[in-house]
């Protein structure tokens, strides 16, 4: 009984901000990403251009956090990551994710390969992922 009351209270509250965008993403495929801009527009009461920007920024943040985690797991220090990130087009890649043209996991893979290429000064240029996506 208690859990039903909690579920009702949670569902009755209107989600806002990041949690609203995360809820809208739940169970979505890449093709559905393009439709999410309209949902964001309604949630925030903004035009389609601003909704697309909010959606892209959502993916920028998620991609950045995933890159940071992967870099840390591979022994890259935060300062080195920050220095190398300036050479990556995270916003452009996030825009492709928000438009459903690229999966977020693939975007992280491609960008991490870019970080590795910068780190090794071109040694990873023969990598099949970099050649395919880059």
Backbone as CSV, one residue per row, in Angstrom:
resi,resn,N_x,N_y,N_z,CA_x,CA_y,CA_z,C_x,C_y,C_z
1,UNK,0.832,-1.193,0.000,0.000,0.000,0.000,0.875,1.255,0.000
2,UNK,1.905,1.267,0.846,2.771,2.430,0.938,3.459,2.699,-0.396
3,UNK,3.939,1.648,-1.068,4.652,1.858,-2.326,3.729,2.428,-3.397
4,UNK,2.455,2.048,-3.396,1.513,2.621,-4.360,1.312,4.117,-4.125
5,UNK,1.260,4.509,-2.865,1.118,5.929,-2.545,2.342,6.700,-3.044
6,UNK,3.529,6.120,-2.844,4.756,6.777,-3.300,4.780,6.870,-4.815
7,UNK,4.351,5.812,-5.499,4.324,5.839,-6.963,3.388,6.932,-7.464
8,UNK,2.219,7.049,-6.824,1.259,8.063,-7.238,1.803,9.464,-7.013
9,UNK,2.462,9.679,-5.864,3.034,10.990,-5.586,4.108,11.333,-6.603
10,UNK,4.943,10.350,-6.937,6.013,10.584,-7.908,5.448,10.856,-9.284
11,UNK,4.439,10.088,-9.698,3.886,10.288,-11.033,3.057,11.559,-11.118
12,UNK,2.507,12.000,-9.977,1.716,13.227,-9.982,2.591,14.471,-10.118
13,UNK,3.834,14.379,-9.630,4.727,15.526,-9.733,5.156,15.693,-11.181
14,UNK,5.206,16.916,-11.613,5.660,17.189,-12.969,7.182,17.234,-12.973
15,UNK,7.776,16.371,-13.786,9.226,16.337,-13.874,9.726,17.588,-14.566
16,UNK,10.863,18.076,-14.122,11.446,19.274,-14.701,12.928,19.047,-14.910
17,UNK,13.516,19.849,-15.757,14.956,19.843,-15.953,15.489,18.538,-16.496
18,UNK,16.662,18.187,-16.015,17.366,16.996,-16.488,16.534,15.727,-16.315
19,UNK,15.848,15.592,-15.174,15.062,14.379,-14.943,13.916,14.257,-15.942
20,UNK,13.363,15.358,-16.397,12.310,15.306,-17.414,12.870,14.825,-18.744
21,UNK,14.059,15.294,-19.097,14.681,14.872,-20.348,15.086,13.405,-20.255
22,UNK,15.616,12.987,-19.108,15.975,11.580,-18.922,14.745,10.690,-19.023
23,UNK,13.642,11.118,-18.426,12.405,10.333,-18.495,11.908,10.235,-19.935
24,UNK,12.038,11.314,-20.677,11.610,11.300,-22.074,12.494,10.385,-22.922
25,UNK,13.754,10.219,-22.534,14.685,9.354,-23.260,14.468,7.867,-22.963
26,UNK,13.791,7.569,-21.880,13.639,6.174,-21.460,13.025,5.336,-22.574
27,UNK,13.728,4.281,-22.947,13.228,3.350,-23.955,13.240,3.858,-25.373
28,UNK,13.931,4.945,-25.640,13.949,5.518,-26.981,14.998,4.870,-27.864
29,UNK,14.686,4.793,-29.125,15.682,4.363,-30.108,16.283,5.614,-30.736
30,UNK,17.318,5.430,-31.529,17.961,6.560,-32.188,17.011,7.328,-33.077
31,UNK,16.085,6.626,-33.723,15.136,7.293,-34.608,14.173,8.191,-33.844
32,UNK,13.914,7.845,-32.586,13.003,8.643,-31.763,13.645,9.928,-31.248
33,UNK,14.969,9.999,-31.286,15.684,11.178,-30.780,15.169,12.457,-31.442
34,UNK,14.914,12.398,-32.730,14.501,13.601,-33.449,13.147,14.115,-32.967
35,UNK,12.314,13.229,-32.492,10.989,13.645,-32.005,11.041,14.247,-30.614
36,UNK,12.138,14.026,-29.926,12.255,14.495,-28.546,12.300,16.020,-28.454
37,UNK,12.770,16.686,-29.486,12.819,18.152,-29.465,11.433,18.746,-29.220
38,UNK,10.408,18.150,-29.807,9.042,18.646,-29.604,8.615,18.471,-28.154
39,UNK,8.990,17.357,-27.544,8.672,17.114,-26.142,9.374,18.136,-25.255
40,UNK,10.646,18.383,-25.549,11.408,19.371,-24.777,10.795,20.757,-24.951
41,UNK,10.370,21.073,-26.149,9.725,22.360,-26.422,8.489,22.538,-25.539
42,UNK,7.698,21.474,-25.418,6.495,21.543,-24.577,6.865,21.614,-23.097
43,UNK,7.862,20.818,-22.668,8.249,20.802,-21.256,8.737,22.164,-20.781
44,UNK,9.529,22.822,-21.615,10.152,24.082,-21.227,9.416,25.306,-21.752
45,UNK,8.474,25.107,-22.650,7.754,26.244,-23.208,8.639,27.121,-24.072
46,UNK,9.503,26.476,-24.880,10.434,27.207,-25.740,10.201,26.804,-27.196
47,UNK,10.783,27.568,-28.095,10.681,27.275,-29.512,11.516,26.060,-29.905
48,UNK,11.339,25.629,-31.139,12.013,24.407,-31.592,13.537,24.551,-31.639
49,UNK,14.034,25.732,-31.996,15.490,25.923,-32.036,16.108,25.811,-30.646
50,UNK,15.457,26.431,-29.672,15.969,26.363,-28.304,15.826,24.953,-27.736
51,UNK,14.756,24.263,-28.094,14.568,22.881,-27.648,15.671,21.986,-28.209
52,UNK,16.033,22.196,-29.466,17.114,21.418,-30.079,18.433,21.695,-29.367
53,UNK,18.643,22.945,-28.972,19.868,23.302,-28.252,19.901,22.654,-26.862
54,UNK,18.775,22.659,-26.172,18.678,22.016,-24.857,18.966,20.525,-24.995
55,UNK,18.395,19.906,-26.022,18.589,18.481,-26.266,20.059,18.176,-26.567
56,UNK,20.675,18.987,-27.393,22.095,18.799,-27.709,22.943,18.976,-26.457
57,UNK,22.653,19.994,-25.661,23.416,20.228,-24.426,23.281,19.068,-23.450
58,UNK,22.114,18.450,-23.411,21.907,17.260,-22.588,22.901,16.169,-22.997
59,UNK,23.017,15.948,-24.300,23.937,14.915,-24.781,25.398,15.340,-24.617
60,UNK,25.699,16.629,-24.753,27.066,17.115,-24.512,27.495,16.731,-23.100
61,UNK,26.647,16.991,-22.133,26.970,16.691,-20.739,27.179,15.197,-20.527
62,UNK,26.286,14.382,-21.075,26.401,12.925,-20.915,27.664,12.387,-21.596
63,UNK,27.952,12.885,-22.786,29.142,12.443,-23.512,30.397,12.871,-22.764
64,UNK,30.413,14.107,-22.290,31.570,14.598,-21.536,31.817,13.730,-20.304
65,UNK,30.771,13.420,-19.553,30.920,12.607,-18.348,31.417,11.194,-18.687
66,UNK,30.911,10.624,-19.775,31.366,9.290,-20.190,32.822,9.316,-20.630
67,UNK,33.212,10.376,-21.359,34.611,10.512,-21.775,35.525,10.677,-20.562
68,UNK,35.090,11.492,-19.636,35.870,11.719,-18.426,36.067,10.415,-17.651
69,UNK,35.006,9.631,-17.541,35.080,8.364,-16.827,36.030,7.402,-17.549
70,UNK,35.875,7.287,-18.859,36.728,6.369,-19.616,38.196,6.804,-19.569
71,UNK,38.429,8.091,-19.670,39.803,8.601,-19.611,40.420,8.304,-18.254
72,UNK,39.662,8.517,-17.192,40.139,8.239,-15.840,40.448,6.748,-15.678
73,UNK,39.566,5.898,-16.209,39.785,4.447,-16.129,41.033,4.024,-16.901
74,UNK,41.421,4.801,-17.893,42.598,4.487,-18.699,43.830,5.274,-18.265
75,UNK,43.758,5.899,-17.096,44.927,6.546,-16.509,45.205,7.963,-16.970
76,UNK,44.280,8.587,-17.695,44.498,9.962,-18.144,44.102,10.924,-17.029
77,UNK,44.950,11.864,-16.737,44.670,12.847,-15.692,43.712,13.911,-16.206
78,UNK,43.014,14.529,-15.277,41.995,15.528,-15.604,42.571,16.687,-16.420
79,UNK,43.777,17.122,-16.077,44.404,18.239,-16.796,44.687,17.870,-18.253
80,UNK,45.180,16.653,-18.455,45.463,16.179,-19.814,44.167,16.056,-20.604
81,UNK,43.135,15.560,-19.962,41.835,15.432,-20.619,41.313,16.807,-21.036
82,UNK,41.363,17.762,-20.134,40.875,19.112,-20.435,41.645,19.727,-21.600
83,UNK,42.946,19.501,-21.625,43.768,20.045,-22.700,43.406,19.419,-24.045
84,UNK,43.188,18.126,-24.066,42.902,17.420,-25.324,41.462,17.617,-25.803
85,UNK,40.555,17.874,-24.875,39.144,18.034,-25.228,38.920,19.216,-26.163
86,UNK,39.778,20.218,-26.093,39.601,21.395,-26.940,39.736,21.061,-28.420
87,UNK,40.341,19.921,-28.736,40.528,19.525,-30.130,39.397,18.643,-30.654
88,UNK,38.453,18.294,-29.780,37.335,17.435,-30.166,36.082,18.268,-30.397
89,UNK,35.276,17.860,-31.337,34.009,18.546,-31.629,32.869,17.848,-30.892
90,UNK,32.849,17.986,-29.583,31.846,17.304,-28.769,30.447,17.831,-29.084
91,UNK,30.320,19.125,-29.278,29.005,19.702,-29.571,28.478,19.174,-30.906
92,UNK,29.340,19.111,-31.908,28.927,18.598,-33.214,28.496,17.145,-33.149
93,UNK,29.259,16.341,-32.412,28.925,14.928,-32.265,27.629,14.782,-31.460
94,UNK,27.479,15.567,-30.398,26.257,15.522,-29.588,25.045,15.924,-30.418
95,UNK,25.235,16.854,-31.332,24.150,17.250,-32.226,23.713,16.072,-33.103
96,UNK,24.677,15.289,-33.581,24.344,14.100,-34.372,23.577,13.085,-33.522
97,UNK,23.953,12.959,-32.256,23.245,12.055,-31.349,21.816,12.547,-31.144
98,UNK,21.657,13.847,-30.898,20.326,14.415,-30.659,19.424,14.306,-31.884
99,UNK,20.020,14.245,-33.057,19.239,14.104,-34.294,19.026,12.645,-34.682
100,UNK,19.539,11.714,-33.867,19.347,10.300,-34.125,20.261,9.730,-35.194
101,UNK,21.295,10.463,-35.570,22.214,10.012,-36.612,23.340,9.144,-36.065
102,UNK,23.553,9.177,-34.750,24.649,8.456,-34.126,24.220,8.071,-32.713
103,UNK,24.505,6.840,-32.337,24.208,6.405,-30.971,25.188,7.055,-30.004
104,UNK,24.720,7.351,-28.814,25.574,8.020,-27.835,26.807,7.182,-27.496
105,UNK,26.645,5.876,-27.371,27.790,5.009,-27.061,28.826,5.060,-28.182
106,UNK,28.370,5.084,-29.421,29.291,5.184,-30.561,29.995,6.537,-30.550
107,UNK,29.273,7.582,-30.182,29.868,8.922,-30.105,30.994,8.944,-29.081
108,UNK,30.761,8.327,-27.935,31.791,8.269,-26.892,32.997,7.481,-27.404
109,UNK,32.735,6.370,-28.082,33.833,5.572,-28.639,34.671,6.379,-29.615
110,UNK,34.006,7.058,-30.540,34.714,7.849,-31.547,35.528,8.959,-30.893
111,UNK,34.922,9.671,-29.959,35.625,10.775,-29.308,36.782,10.271,-28.445
112,UNK,36.595,9.131,-27.784,37.693,8.592,-26.990,38.842,8.171,-27.896
113,UNK,38.516,7.628,-29.036,39.567,7.279,-30.002,40.304,8.551,-30.436
114,UNK,39.563,9.638,-30.566,40.189,10.920,-30.890,41.140,11.361,-29.790
115,UNK,40.737,11.184,-28.537,41.616,11.506,-27.415,42.871,10.646,-27.463
116,UNK,42.694,9.385,-27.774,43.834,8.469,-27.857,44.767,8.865,-28.991
117,UNK,44.198,9.306,-30.105,45.005,9.728,-31.246,45.821,10.963,-30.885
118,UNK,45.187,11.896,-30.213,45.894,13.104,-29.780,47.013,12.721,-28.824
119,UNK,46.703,11.796,-27.918,47.684,11.382,-26.917,48.874,10.689,-27.562
120,UNK,48.618,9.829,-28.548,49.710,9.071,-29.158,50.304,9.789,-30.370
121,UNK,49.847,10.999,-30.627,50.322,11.830,-31.743,50.213,11.113,-33.074
122,UNK,48.990,10.538,-33.296,48.706,9.965,-34.597,48.891,8.473,-34.721
123,UNK,49.388,7.781,-33.701,49.610,6.344,-33.802,48.318,5.567,-33.982
124,UNK,47.193,6.099,-33.495,45.923,5.380,-33.602,45.175,5.732,-34.884
125,UNK,45.801,6.412,-35.813,45.121,6.829,-37.036,44.683,5.647,-37.880
126,UNK,45.286,4.484,-37.717,44.899,3.310,-38.479,43.749,2.552,-37.835
127,UNK,43.254,3.064,-36.735,42.169,2.412,-36.027,40.921,2.371,-36.892
128,UNK,40.244,1.234,-36.945,39.083,1.084,-37.826,37.925,1.994,-37.443
129,UNK,37.729,2.297,-36.149,36.651,3.185,-35.741,36.926,4.615,-36.190
130,UNK,38.149,5.054,-36.019,38.496,6.413,-36.438,38.345,6.562,-37.949
131,UNK,38.762,5.550,-38.676,38.637,5.612,-40.138,37.187,5.569,-40.569
132,UNK,36.357,4.796,-39.895,34.956,4.677,-40.294,34.155,5.938,-39.954
133,UNK,34.299,6.436,-38.712,33.516,7.579,-38.262,34.196,8.910,-38.523
134,UNK,35.512,8.917,-38.621,36.244,10.172,-38.730,36.397,10.573,-40.103
